Amino acid sequence: MAKTVKKKSARVPRRKVCKLCLDRVEQIDYKDERRLMRAITDRGKIVPRRISGNCTPHQAQVTRAVKRARILAMIPFVADSYR
């Protein structure tokens, strides 16, 4: 009796697409609080490009807008409490 060996299939990750390019966003505004809150974690860190799937120009605009909004106290620098 011959044993059959199952091969593990290599899972190919799906390429992430820039949501801002799909929405045809030209400029990211620091006053667009809803969009900026999706670009930061619950701890207040900016989500990196490899996680968010943003293209390089849009990620640079998001980063700049988040930093401007933080200075103007529109979004927090850090989370309210750490546990």
Summary of the structure (lengths in Angstrom):
residues: 83
radius of gyration: 19.1
end to end distance: 57.4
largest distance: 73.3
contacts: 151
relative contact order: 0.19
helix: 35%
strand: 2%
